[in-house]
Amino acid sequence: MDLISYGDSIPEGEYRLHSAFARALNFRKGKMIVSLVPPRTGSGPLNLVLKQLPVGAKRLRSTRFYFYIDENRLRKEPSSRYSSSVPVVDADPETVRENTAALALILAAKAPPKSLAFIFDPALEKHFTRVFEKHLLARFKKAVAYFLAGNDARGVKAMRGLGLGFTPSGDDFISGLLAGLNFAVKSLRFDAEARIERVFFYAEGGNLVSNSFLRCSYEGKVNAKVRRLLKALAGKNRKELAAAAAAALRSGHTSGADFCAGLVFALLQEFKSPE
């Protein structure tokens, strides 16, 4: 069992199996979720990336120098520790603005059906065909309208927990929103700290996995795919932006697209805000 990388936000302690999937084993300690994932998923603040997932694992223990998965001991090599902080770069705001607009177009063109990419292209609403899906779409649009009107509290409350999937689309969107706002603060020096606090105050719900992701985004911690995307937003290489976006979109069914939608939405709103 080879440990490829481990997140920088995994507390020491005993964890018990919470949920098991083909590409993730999730372990719980209190309100904290830590995930064992394959290389395809990649590094994250709460991820242990393993060459091969241990079938049937029931327990995880983190100590100062080791992880224990059942009876298997894995050393915490410093070189394998993933640093999850939102990248701090000397970003030119106009470059980021242009790249964010380009990313919105990429989302509209490449995101899977029934994701929140419809925010950037209303034509994508056509994929919500069933009665339930149309009601869901209407609720998404209502939440977005609250955000656009500057009412973050009602926007978050309306979006929280909304949608299907292991992590609902609404939670993924809010997580992306928080990551985008942290990037705006750290690399664009925008005054968005109060908004970050306001959004997170209402963000957590009853989904422990979503809550772990939301807290990471609130604390300015992101996975490797998102880190790459944020760096690309600050650069001038559109091919790298497209490649980074494609990698981020490959997270879950719509989770990656929903997260990116929140990130893009946050940045576009910040660019429109009066200085």
Order of alpha helices (4+ residues) and beta strands (2+ residues): beta-beta-beta-beta-beta-beta-beta-beta-beta-alpha-alpha-alpha-alpha-alpha-alpha-alpha-alpha-alpha
